[in-house]
Amino acid sequence: MKIAYQGIPGSYSESCAKEIYPESETISCKTFDECFEKSNRNNNIKTLIPESNNTTGNIGVEYLIFKYRLNVYAEHFYPIKHNLLGLSGSNIKEIKNVYSHAQALSQSSNFIKKNNFIEIVRADTAGSAKYISEKRDKSKGAIASKLSAKIYNLEILQSDIQDEKENVTRFLLMGKEVFEPEFNNEKFITSFLFKLKSKPAALYSALSGFAINGVNLTKLQSFPEKNSFSSYFFLCELDGHIQDNKIKSSLEDLNYHCEDMHVLGVFKADQFRSK
């Protein structure tokens, strides 16, 4: 399987892809849009996208989910373990400036303050590691993945430096081809998006079917339609398989209130949800 990801080799997205799909071929992309576009054009290329983080919230890819409407095949809750990387033979006491993505710096703020490092924001974590390896300056360090250390021949000076030890990012594996897993007793998530008809109490009416049928919504987010502040799409996820009768009935009720509705996918719930 070929998996497109945003970033350069050594990013957390590539780390996730290689750990969960070790036989896959990874494809580096400059932007999230490029990832979606590759999968949209080629059924053989899947894309692995970070969707949200439990400490910093949404990543901001929802507009691309609306635009491309790729099928969701799987979710993966991947632990993000930040590491301080430096040149081989260096030590923490020599580090003065630390480079990384803004989120990685924010998620490691206690460690940074404790060591009186000067934070320098860069576009991504793996790019920061690459920069350190090229500069050959022992006073510079990067906060990045273990995979970055391996790729760019850096030394891990301190591992697991993130403030929250349970720092987890949810990734979605997506692609062009529609696939629906067989309905059985396993736990599933159904993901879909919808746009309501313009009428009073539309959202209240639209969601009433889920309450009546006892269906649990796990995500409901609204996003403005392109070039509009008066028209909104909703991204929604619920517990269960679309072939379950109570979910079928709920979605039929919802569709009655919608101008547009599209099922993004049905996939097994990650075991992380049961913790």
Backbone bond lengths (Angstrom), bond angles and torsions (degrees), N, CA, C in turn:
res aa  C-N    CA-C-N  psi(-1)  N-CA   C-N-CA  omega(-1)  CA-C   N-CA-C  phi
1 M - - - 1.457 - - 1.527 110.31 -
2 K 1.320 116.10 139.76 1.453 121.87 175.99 1.525 108.82 -100.72
3 I 1.335 116.12 131.97 1.460 120.96 -177.94 1.516 109.96 -125.47
4 A 1.341 116.12 120.60 1.459 121.60 175.23 1.521 109.24 -87.62
5 Y 1.327 117.23 142.14 1.457 122.18 178.56 1.521 109.11 -142.98
6 Q 1.315 116.55 155.79 1.465 120.67 178.78 1.526 109.72 -87.77
7 G 1.328 115.83 133.14 1.451 120.23 178.56 1.515 111.56 119.62
8 I 1.328 114.96 -179.28 1.455 120.06 177.57 1.527 108.69 -99.67
9 P 1.333 118.51 167.23 1.459 120.73 179.23 1.532 112.31 -50.85
10 G 1.335 115.17 133.86 1.456 120.52 -179.11 1.512 113.43 102.97
11 S 1.331 117.41 -4.43 1.466 120.31 179.11 1.526 109.72 -67.23
12 Y 1.326 115.66 164.70 1.465 119.45 177.68 1.523 110.93 -66.31
13 S 1.324 117.55 -30.89 1.464 120.66 176.90 1.526 110.46 -63.65
14 E 1.326 116.61 -43.38 1.461 118.93 178.10 1.530 110.46 -69.30
15 S 1.326 116.93 -36.91 1.467 120.44 177.09 1.524 110.44 -58.50
16 C 1.335 116.10 -44.01 1.466 121.57 178.50 1.521 110.29 -62.73
17 A 1.330 116.97 -46.46 1.470 121.31 -178.95 1.524 111.26 -60.34
18 K 1.324 116.93 -45.27 1.458 120.35 -177.09 1.525 112.65 -70.50
19 E 1.334 116.86 -31.31 1.464 119.85 -179.48 1.526 111.35 -76.28
20 I 1.323 116.88 -41.25 1.462 120.32 -175.41 1.528 111.87 -87.21
21 Y 1.322 116.25 -33.49 1.468 121.14 178.62 1.533 108.68 -124.05
22 P 1.335 117.54 71.86 1.475 121.16 -172.04 1.531 114.43 -62.57
23 E 1.325 117.86 -22.19 1.466 120.26 -179.21 1.527 112.04 -89.78
24 S 1.333 116.96 -0.66 1.460 120.12 -175.03 1.525 112.30 -78.40
25 E 1.325 115.24 156.60 1.459 122.73 171.86 1.527 107.45 -98.95
26 T 1.314 117.97 121.43 1.463 120.61 -176.74 1.530 110.95 -93.85
27 I 1.332 115.50 142.92 1.460 122.12 -177.93 1.518 108.99 -122.90
28 S 1.318 117.52 117.02 1.457 122.83 -179.32 1.528 110.34 -76.57
29 C 1.351 116.28 135.17 1.466 122.32 177.54 1.528 109.28 -128.97
30 K 1.328 116.50 145.77 1.457 120.46 -178.97 1.520 112.06 -70.81
31 T 1.335 116.82 -36.49 1.468 120.87 -175.36 1.521 110.50 -131.26
32 F 1.344 115.42 163.42 1.461 120.42 173.97 1.530 109.97 -64.15
33 D 1.331 116.03 -38.11 1.459 120.75 179.61 1.527 110.99 -58.22
34 E 1.332 116.36 -40.24 1.460 120.30 178.79 1.524 111.36 -63.98
35 C 1.338 116.70 -37.30 1.471 120.94 177.17 1.523 110.67 -60.50
36 F 1.343 115.58 -50.40 1.462 120.26 -179.61 1.524 110.97 -62.09
37 E 1.317 116.21 -40.63 1.464 120.47 -177.96 1.522 111.26 -64.24
38 K 1.321 117.76 -41.45 1.462 121.08 178.85 1.521 110.92 -61.08
39 S 1.340 116.44 -44.70 1.463 120.58 179.80 1.522 111.52 -69.28
40 N 1.315 116.18 -33.70 1.469 120.86 179.93 1.524 111.36 -67.17
41 R 1.334 116.54 -31.89 1.466 121.47 -177.79 1.528 112.66 -88.48
42 N 1.332 117.04 -24.01 1.465 120.24 -171.35 1.534 110.24 -135.27
43 N 1.335 116.18 114.59 1.470 120.80 -179.81 1.525 113.05 -61.80
44 N 1.332 116.99 -21.96 1.467 120.71 -176.59 1.525 112.72 -83.91
45 I 1.336 117.34 -6.97 1.456 120.54 179.91 1.522 109.71 -109.70
46 K 1.322 115.73 119.94 1.458 121.56 173.71 1.524 108.11 -95.24
47 T 1.323 116.49 161.72 1.462 119.54 176.42 1.523 109.17 -124.59
48 L 1.319 116.14 138.27 1.466 122.07 179.13 1.524 107.79 -111.56
49 I 1.328 115.87 113.12 1.450 121.90 -171.62 1.526 111.51 -118.45
50 P 1.343 118.05 130.01 1.471 119.36 172.16 1.528 108.43 -72.86
51 E 1.326 116.30 124.69 1.465 120.14 -174.77 1.526 112.41 -101.33
52 S 1.334 117.04 -38.49 1.465 120.23 179.48 1.515 110.31 -160.54
53 N 1.330 115.19 160.46 1.463 122.14 178.69 1.531 108.18 -127.08
54 N 1.327 116.24 141.71 1.466 118.62 -173.93 1.529 113.45 -74.53
55 T 1.322 118.42 -7.76 1.471 119.68 176.59 1.523 112.90 -110.06
56 T 1.336 117.56 -29.09 1.469 119.72 -176.54 1.523 113.58 -117.08
57 G 1.341 117.77 1.47 1.455 120.69 173.25 1.519 114.54 84.45
58 N 1.335 115.73 -152.37 1.467 121.94 -175.32 1.524 111.83 -66.65
59 I 1.330 115.25 144.02 1.461 121.38 178.27 1.534 110.88 -79.55
60 G 1.333 116.68 -31.24 1.461 120.84 177.30 1.517 114.38 103.82
61 V 1.343 117.70 32.99 1.466 120.80 -179.38 1.531 112.15 -103.95
62 E 1.336 117.34 6.72 1.463 120.22 -174.35 1.527 112.44 -60.20
63 Y 1.329 116.74 -38.16 1.468 119.23 -178.42 1.521 111.41 -62.73
64 L 1.353 117.52 -30.13 1.464 121.17 177.32 1.527 111.09 -76.76
65 I 1.331 116.43 -32.70 1.469 120.11 174.34 1.523 109.38 -62.18
66 F 1.355 116.97 -42.60 1.457 120.98 176.76 1.524 111.34 -64.72
67 K 1.318 116.29 -42.14 1.468 120.95 -174.52 1.523 112.24 -67.27
68 Y 1.325 117.71 -47.98 1.463 120.80 -172.45 1.525 113.31 -95.81
69 R 1.312 117.93 -29.02 1.469 123.20 177.99 1.530 112.00 53.44
70 L 1.323 115.00 45.44 1.458 120.20 175.87 1.529 110.01 -69.90
71 N 1.310 114.75 156.20 1.462 119.95 178.08 1.536 109.79 -77.08
72 V 1.324 116.50 137.79 1.466 121.61 176.22 1.525 108.37 -92.67
73 Y 1.338 116.52 122.58 1.466 121.72 -178.44 1.525 112.86 -98.43
74 A 1.324 116.09 -30.95 1.469 118.61 -173.74 1.526 110.04 -162.16
75 E 1.323 115.00 156.46 1.455 121.90 170.33 1.525 108.14 -119.90
76 H 1.313 116.45 146.89 1.457 121.70 178.72 1.528 108.92 -138.99
77 F 1.310 116.73 122.35 1.462 121.71 175.50 1.533 106.92 -92.93
78 Y 1.322 115.14 105.75 1.461 121.20 -170.69 1.525 110.60 -108.22
79 P 1.343 118.10 123.06 1.466 120.51 179.11 1.522 111.93 -67.42
80 I 1.325 115.91 128.54 1.468 121.36 179.16 1.527 108.44 -97.65
81 K 1.309 115.87 109.53 1.465 121.99 -178.63 1.532 108.31 -109.48
82 H 1.332 115.24 107.67 1.466 119.72 -179.28 1.527 110.77 -81.02
83 N 1.318 114.97 146.22 1.468 121.78 -179.27 1.521 109.63 -134.87
84 L 1.333 115.51 143.55 1.461 119.87 172.82 1.521 107.79 -87.28
85 L 1.333 115.58 119.69 1.459 121.33 -178.56 1.523 110.08 -110.01
86 G 1.315 115.04 142.95 1.459 121.12 176.95 1.512 110.51 -145.22
87 L 1.319 115.57 176.14 1.458 119.93 178.02 1.526 110.23 -65.62
88 S 1.286 115.73 152.12 1.457 120.86 178.32 1.529 110.31 -57.83
89 G 1.326 117.07 131.23 1.455 121.95 179.72 1.515 114.34 90.21
90 S 1.341 117.48 -5.67 1.471 120.00 179.05 1.531 109.85 -87.07
91 N 1.342 116.65 170.31 1.464 120.69 176.43 1.525 109.38 -139.03
92 I 1.326 115.82 168.65 1.462 121.18 -174.57 1.523 112.06 -58.89
93 K 1.322 117.43 -37.43 1.463 121.21 -176.88 1.529 112.46 -63.39
94 E 1.331 117.14 -23.55 1.458 120.40 179.47 1.532 112.77 -82.06
95 I 1.332 116.76 -18.81 1.466 120.77 -175.13 1.528 110.69 -74.81
96 K 1.316 116.12 130.57 1.473 122.28 175.84 1.532 111.20 -116.66
97 N 1.314 116.68 -44.94 1.465 121.91 -179.16 1.527 109.98 -111.17
98 V 1.333 115.55 134.43 1.456 119.39 179.50 1.530 108.73 -121.88
99 Y 1.336 115.70 131.40 1.460 123.10 -173.47 1.527 110.31 -112.18
100 S 1.332 115.95 140.29 1.459 119.55 173.76 1.520 110.59 -178.33
101 H 1.327 115.28 178.03 1.466 121.95 173.05 1.531 108.35 -66.51
102 A 1.324 116.53 151.73 1.464 121.07 -176.82 1.522 112.15 -56.64
103 Q 1.334 117.40 -40.32 1.466 119.88 -178.77 1.520 111.43 -67.15
104 A 1.334 117.20 -40.32 1.470 120.32 179.73 1.525 110.55 -64.98
105 L 1.325 116.62 -38.74 1.465 120.43 177.16 1.521 110.40 -65.23
106 S 1.323 116.24 -43.61 1.465 120.66 179.01 1.518 111.45 -63.58
107 Q 1.322 116.70 -40.36 1.466 121.34 -178.39 1.523 112.66 -74.31
108 S 1.332 117.53 -10.30 1.477 122.12 179.46 1.530 111.21 -119.19
109 S 1.320 116.92 24.09 1.469 121.43 -171.39 1.525 113.27 -61.88
110 N 1.308 118.65 -37.19 1.481 120.62 -179.29 1.522 111.15 -63.98
111 F 1.314 116.13 -43.68 1.464 121.24 179.08 1.527 110.37 -64.88
112 I 1.321 116.73 -41.08 1.467 121.73 -179.54 1.524 110.76 -63.95
113 K 1.336 116.56 -45.82 1.463 120.78 -179.89 1.534 111.25 -65.57
114 K 1.299 116.23 -40.79 1.466 121.38 -179.50 1.525 111.22 -58.89
115 N 1.328 116.41 -35.39 1.467 121.13 -177.06 1.525 113.66 -100.78
116 N 1.350 115.79 5.66 1.479 121.41 177.16 1.528 113.04 55.82
117 F 1.335 115.47 38.57 1.456 119.41 177.67 1.530 110.35 -77.91
118 I 1.310 116.06 151.15 1.464 122.16 171.59 1.528 107.63 -93.33
119 E 1.340 116.70 120.66 1.462 121.25 -177.83 1.530 111.00 -80.63
120 I 1.316 115.96 135.50 1.461 121.28 175.46 1.530 107.79 -131.18
121 V 1.331 115.66 115.23 1.461 121.59 -175.47 1.525 110.73 -79.61
122 R 1.331 115.06 132.58 1.463 121.47 174.11 1.523 108.89 -129.09
123 A 1.322 116.11 174.02 1.463 121.15 -171.48 1.527 113.33 -65.02
124 D 1.339 117.69 -34.35 1.464 119.27 -178.60 1.529 110.73 -156.52
125 T 1.312 114.91 167.34 1.476 121.03 -176.80 1.523 111.69 -71.33
126 A 1.335 117.07 -47.59 1.464 120.14 -178.26 1.530 110.99 -65.98
127 G 1.332 116.09 -36.30 1.459 119.93 176.89 1.520 111.65 -63.43
128 S 1.329 115.72 -34.14 1.466 120.36 176.80 1.525 110.66 -65.88
129 A 1.331 116.10 -42.24 1.467 120.52 178.19 1.525 110.59 -62.44
130 K 1.321 116.20 -42.45 1.468 120.74 178.34 1.529 110.54 -61.94
131 Y 1.331 115.97 -41.95 1.469 121.68 179.56 1.532 110.78 -60.27
132 I 1.325 116.65 -44.41 1.472 121.27 179.93 1.529 110.68 -62.45
133 S 1.335 115.76 -41.78 1.465 119.52 -178.17 1.528 111.36 -65.85
134 E 1.324 116.48 -30.40 1.464 120.65 -178.96 1.529 112.54 -81.95
135 K 1.332 117.25 -32.71 1.471 121.26 -175.89 1.524 112.31 -75.85
136 R 1.330 116.66 -28.36 1.468 121.58 177.71 1.522 112.07 55.83
137 D 1.322 116.24 43.02 1.470 122.98 -179.21 1.532 107.84 -119.35
138 K 1.327 117.05 115.60 1.461 120.97 -175.44 1.528 113.58 -69.90
139 S 1.319 117.55 -9.44 1.469 119.97 177.75 1.533 111.52 -86.00
140 K 1.340 116.77 -3.86 1.460 121.58 -178.94 1.532 110.17 -109.32
141 G 1.330 114.97 137.23 1.457 120.54 177.12 1.519 110.21 -131.85
142 A 1.315 116.62 165.32 1.462 121.66 179.10 1.516 109.53 -131.53
143 I 1.314 115.92 146.69 1.464 121.31 172.67 1.519 106.69 -102.59
144 A 1.333 115.48 115.35 1.469 119.81 -173.64 1.530 109.73 -160.45
145 S 1.319 114.74 -172.68 1.465 121.29 -176.01 1.525 112.13 -83.27
146 K 1.330 115.47 165.70 1.457 120.99 174.69 1.521 110.54 -65.19
147 L 1.335 115.64 -33.38 1.460 119.53 178.04 1.526 110.57 -63.28
148 S 1.333 117.07 -37.45 1.463 120.94 176.63 1.523 111.14 -61.47
149 A 1.334 115.95 -42.10 1.468 119.91 179.02 1.525 110.60 -59.48
150 K 1.324 116.21 -41.16 1.463 121.06 -179.35 1.521 111.22 -68.08
151 I 1.332 116.56 -45.48 1.470 121.31 -175.98 1.522 111.55 -66.32
152 Y 1.348 116.39 -41.90 1.467 120.08 -173.19 1.530 113.03 -103.01
153 N 1.336 115.15 15.49 1.465 121.67 172.63 1.529 112.20 56.18
154 L 1.338 114.77 48.39 1.460 120.86 178.07 1.518 110.40 -109.86
155 E 1.304 114.97 163.39 1.459 120.94 -179.98 1.531 109.59 -101.67
156 I 1.331 115.84 138.35 1.467 120.51 176.17 1.533 107.18 -83.30
157 L 1.344 115.83 107.40 1.465 120.89 -177.62 1.520 111.84 -82.53
158 Q 1.339 116.39 -29.11 1.468 121.23 176.43 1.525 107.29 -157.23
159 S 1.317 116.80 129.64 1.469 120.46 -179.84 1.529 110.93 -103.11
160 D 1.323 115.53 161.57 1.480 123.36 177.82 1.522 111.67 51.35
161 I 1.310 117.22 57.47 1.473 120.97 -176.61 1.524 112.58 -94.55
162 Q 1.349 118.04 0.72 1.452 121.02 -179.06 1.525 110.61 -65.14
163 D 1.345 116.46 147.48 1.463 121.87 -179.07 1.528 111.18 -61.71
164 E 1.326 115.86 -47.82 1.458 121.75 -179.74 1.527 108.79 -97.31
165 K 1.314 116.47 117.68 1.461 119.48 -177.96 1.521 111.72 -67.78
166 E 1.341 116.88 -25.54 1.462 120.77 174.93 1.526 109.50 -95.99
167 N 1.309 116.72 57.77 1.460 123.28 178.94 1.533 107.60 -90.11
168 V 1.333 115.86 106.77 1.462 120.75 -170.47 1.524 110.46 -127.17
169 T 1.331 116.37 135.54 1.459 122.42 174.68 1.524 109.21 -111.94
170 R 1.301 115.08 135.53 1.470 121.07 176.68 1.526 108.62 -91.48
171 F 1.325 115.75 123.00 1.460 122.55 177.36 1.524 109.83 -108.00
172 L 1.337 116.20 147.09 1.456 122.15 174.73 1.524 109.25 -117.08
173 L 1.335 116.10 131.62 1.466 121.51 173.65 1.523 106.87 -95.59
174 M 1.349 116.68 122.33 1.454 121.19 -172.80 1.519 111.17 -132.76
175 G 1.337 115.47 159.18 1.454 120.04 178.09 1.517 111.59 -166.44
176 K 1.321 116.08 174.64 1.465 122.70 -174.94 1.522 112.67 -73.61
177 E 1.328 116.48 -43.01 1.460 121.31 -173.89 1.527 111.09 -71.82
178 V 1.328 116.36 133.48 1.467 121.10 -179.77 1.524 109.60 -80.23
179 F 1.324 115.58 131.65 1.463 121.03 178.05 1.524 108.91 -140.89
180 E 1.319 116.21 133.53 1.466 120.89 178.10 1.521 109.23 -125.18
181 P 1.329 118.34 119.59 1.468 120.45 -179.60 1.524 111.22 -67.46
182 E 1.315 115.85 155.31 1.461 121.67 179.56 1.534 110.23 -63.67
183 F 1.303 115.87 137.76 1.463 122.17 179.24 1.528 109.52 -74.69
184 N 1.328 116.59 118.96 1.469 121.43 178.10 1.526 108.86 -146.35
185 N 1.318 117.69 -161.13 1.470 121.39 -174.52 1.529 113.94 -83.74
186 E 1.326 117.70 1.22 1.462 119.78 177.69 1.531 110.30 -72.91
187 K 1.338 115.21 164.39 1.460 119.90 179.49 1.528 109.60 -85.90
188 F 1.338 115.54 129.96 1.465 121.50 -178.31 1.523 110.77 -124.74
189 I 1.329 114.30 159.84 1.459 122.94 171.85 1.531 107.30 -121.10
190 T 1.323 116.76 134.18 1.460 121.75 172.79 1.524 108.13 -109.39
191 S 1.329 116.47 126.81 1.463 122.42 -177.50 1.521 109.40 -114.23
192 F 1.328 117.09 137.19 1.459 120.17 -179.92 1.521 109.84 -156.21
193 L 1.312 116.34 164.45 1.456 121.43 174.72 1.525 108.54 -128.55
194 F 1.326 116.00 153.88 1.458 119.49 -179.91 1.521 111.29 -152.47
195 K 1.327 114.88 155.88 1.459 123.11 175.04 1.525 107.08 -125.61
196 L 1.323 117.20 126.19 1.453 121.89 -174.55 1.523 112.80 -82.62
197 K 1.316 115.35 154.31 1.455 121.02 169.04 1.529 108.06 -67.74
198 S 1.305 116.04 150.40 1.468 120.60 -178.87 1.523 110.13 -83.07
199 K 1.331 115.43 101.27 1.457 121.21 177.86 1.523 108.47 -159.74
200 P 1.332 118.20 157.82 1.460 121.00 -178.35 1.538 112.35 -59.93
201 A 1.326 114.63 141.82 1.474 122.42 177.15 1.526 112.35 55.61
202 A 1.317 116.98 32.47 1.468 121.09 -175.87 1.527 111.99 -62.39
203 L 1.336 117.36 -45.49 1.465 119.89 -177.71 1.521 111.00 -66.37
204 Y 1.329 116.84 -42.92 1.473 120.93 178.39 1.524 110.13 -57.80
205 S 1.332 116.54 -46.87 1.463 121.04 -179.19 1.520 111.20 -65.74
206 A 1.333 116.12 -40.59 1.460 120.92 -176.48 1.525 112.25 -65.43
207 L 1.329 116.41 -35.28 1.463 120.36 -175.84 1.528 113.28 -88.81
208 S 1.298 116.96 -8.40 1.461 119.54 -176.23 1.526 112.38 -62.17
209 G 1.350 116.02 -32.10 1.461 119.57 -179.83 1.520 112.81 -62.32
210 F 1.338 117.23 -33.62 1.460 120.28 178.78 1.533 110.46 -67.42
211 A 1.321 116.42 -40.86 1.468 120.72 178.67 1.521 110.72 -65.42
212 I 1.326 116.60 -44.97 1.466 121.22 -178.92 1.521 111.59 -61.44
213 N 1.343 115.96 -38.38 1.471 120.69 -177.72 1.524 113.44 -89.85
214 G 1.336 117.38 -0.26 1.461 120.63 178.80 1.509 114.10 68.57
215 V 1.339 116.54 36.60 1.464 121.56 179.67 1.529 109.31 -97.00
216 N 1.330 116.34 131.57 1.453 121.87 -176.87 1.525 111.54 -90.86
217 L 1.343 116.86 117.01 1.459 121.54 174.68 1.521 109.23 -84.74
218 T 1.319 117.54 127.59 1.466 121.55 -179.29 1.519 112.50 -102.70
219 K 1.335 117.58 -15.21 1.465 121.57 178.17 1.516 109.04 -151.24
220 L 1.328 116.57 135.78 1.461 122.40 172.73 1.520 107.46 -149.56
221 Q 1.318 115.79 108.58 1.456 121.47 -178.08 1.527 109.76 -128.13
222 S 1.321 116.40 139.42 1.458 120.48 177.77 1.524 109.78 -106.82
223 F 1.340 115.68 143.62 1.454 122.04 -179.92 1.519 109.15 -141.83
224 P 1.333 118.04 135.19 1.468 119.77 -179.01 1.517 111.43 -66.12
225 E 1.324 114.79 140.51 1.452 119.85 174.27 1.525 108.06 -65.36
226 K 1.334 116.93 154.32 1.456 120.85 -176.51 1.536 111.26 -54.61
227 N 1.332 115.15 133.30 1.467 123.19 177.97 1.528 113.21 62.23
228 S 1.340 116.61 30.95 1.460 119.08 -178.70 1.522 110.88 -147.05
229 F 1.344 115.97 144.89 1.458 121.46 171.40 1.528 110.64 -116.37
230 S 1.326 116.07 7.71 1.461 120.00 -178.61 1.523 112.69 -117.92
231 S 1.336 117.16 -10.27 1.461 121.80 -179.73 1.525 109.34 -120.93
232 Y 1.341 116.45 128.38 1.458 120.33 -172.90 1.524 111.94 -128.24
233 F 1.332 114.36 144.48 1.452 122.32 167.15 1.523 108.61 -99.19
234 F 1.321 115.84 154.01 1.455 121.65 175.33 1.518 109.21 -120.98
235 L 1.313 115.47 134.22 1.457 122.20 174.08 1.518 107.09 -104.25
236 C 1.313 116.36 125.69 1.465 120.14 -171.43 1.524 110.92 -135.34
237 E 1.330 115.81 145.82 1.462 122.04 172.63 1.513 108.66 -134.70
238 L 1.328 115.46 148.25 1.457 119.59 179.52 1.520 110.62 -140.43
239 D 1.317 115.20 157.51 1.462 121.58 176.70 1.515 109.13 -75.78
240 G 1.340 116.83 124.44 1.449 120.18 174.23 1.511 114.05 124.31
241 H 1.324 114.89 168.98 1.465 124.01 -178.24 1.525 109.58 -96.74
242 I 1.319 116.11 142.16 1.459 121.30 -176.43 1.532 112.47 -61.60
243 Q 1.339 117.81 -19.82 1.459 120.65 178.79 1.525 112.77 -83.56
244 D 1.311 117.65 -7.38 1.460 121.30 174.45 1.531 108.14 -66.50
245 N 1.323 117.58 132.10 1.466 121.70 -174.04 1.522 113.26 -58.38
246 K 1.337 116.81 -38.19 1.465 118.77 -178.00 1.539 111.10 -70.39
247 I 1.339 116.38 -29.94 1.465 119.97 177.09 1.527 110.16 -76.94
248 K 1.332 116.57 -40.38 1.462 120.24 174.47 1.523 110.84 -54.35
249 S 1.322 115.21 -48.08 1.462 120.95 -178.23 1.526 111.30 -63.52
250 S 1.331 116.56 -40.76 1.462 121.20 -179.35 1.526 111.42 -64.73
251 L 1.331 116.27 -42.10 1.460 120.36 -179.20 1.532 111.44 -71.00
252 E 1.307 116.12 -32.12 1.467 119.44 174.75 1.528 110.52 -64.95
253 D 1.326 116.04 -41.78 1.470 120.19 176.87 1.526 110.65 -63.51
254 L 1.330 116.18 -42.30 1.462 120.43 179.51 1.526 111.40 -62.47
255 N 1.316 116.19 -44.34 1.460 121.19 -176.91 1.528 111.90 -58.28
256 Y 1.310 117.46 -31.09 1.466 122.22 179.32 1.529 111.41 -60.92
257 H 1.337 117.16 -28.06 1.461 122.59 -176.75 1.528 112.74 -98.71
258 C 1.338 117.71 4.21 1.467 120.68 -170.64 1.523 113.79 -109.92
259 E 1.319 114.90 145.71 1.468 121.78 166.79 1.524 110.23 -82.54
260 D 1.323 115.42 -32.16 1.470 121.46 -176.30 1.514 108.13 -148.62
261 M 1.323 116.17 134.40 1.465 120.73 176.57 1.519 108.19 -147.44
262 H 1.335 116.02 135.31 1.461 120.21 -175.88 1.528 109.15 -144.18
263 V 1.332 116.39 124.75 1.466 121.53 176.14 1.520 108.46 -80.84
264 L 1.333 115.87 122.53 1.466 121.47 -178.53 1.527 112.19 -84.69
265 G 1.323 116.69 -27.59 1.449 117.59 179.64 1.515 113.41 162.28
266 V 1.322 114.24 162.04 1.461 123.29 173.31 1.525 106.01 -123.67
267 F 1.324 117.17 129.35 1.461 119.63 -175.52 1.526 109.97 -149.26
268 K 1.315 115.21 158.77 1.467 120.24 -179.88 1.531 110.27 -67.35
269 A 1.316 115.94 138.23 1.464 120.54 176.28 1.519 109.11 -70.23
270 D 1.327 116.08 131.58 1.466 121.23 177.31 1.533 109.89 -62.08
271 Q 1.330 115.99 144.13 1.467 120.47 -178.84 1.515 112.60 -60.63
272 F 1.337 116.60 -20.85 1.464 121.03 178.68 1.517 111.10 -57.93
273 R 1.315 117.59 -30.58 1.465 121.57 -178.19 1.528 112.58 -64.07
274 S 1.317 117.08 -25.51 1.464 120.95 -177.07 1.515 113.29 -87.23
275 K 1.345 116.77 -1.80 1.477 119.50 -179.08 1.532 110.29 -73.35
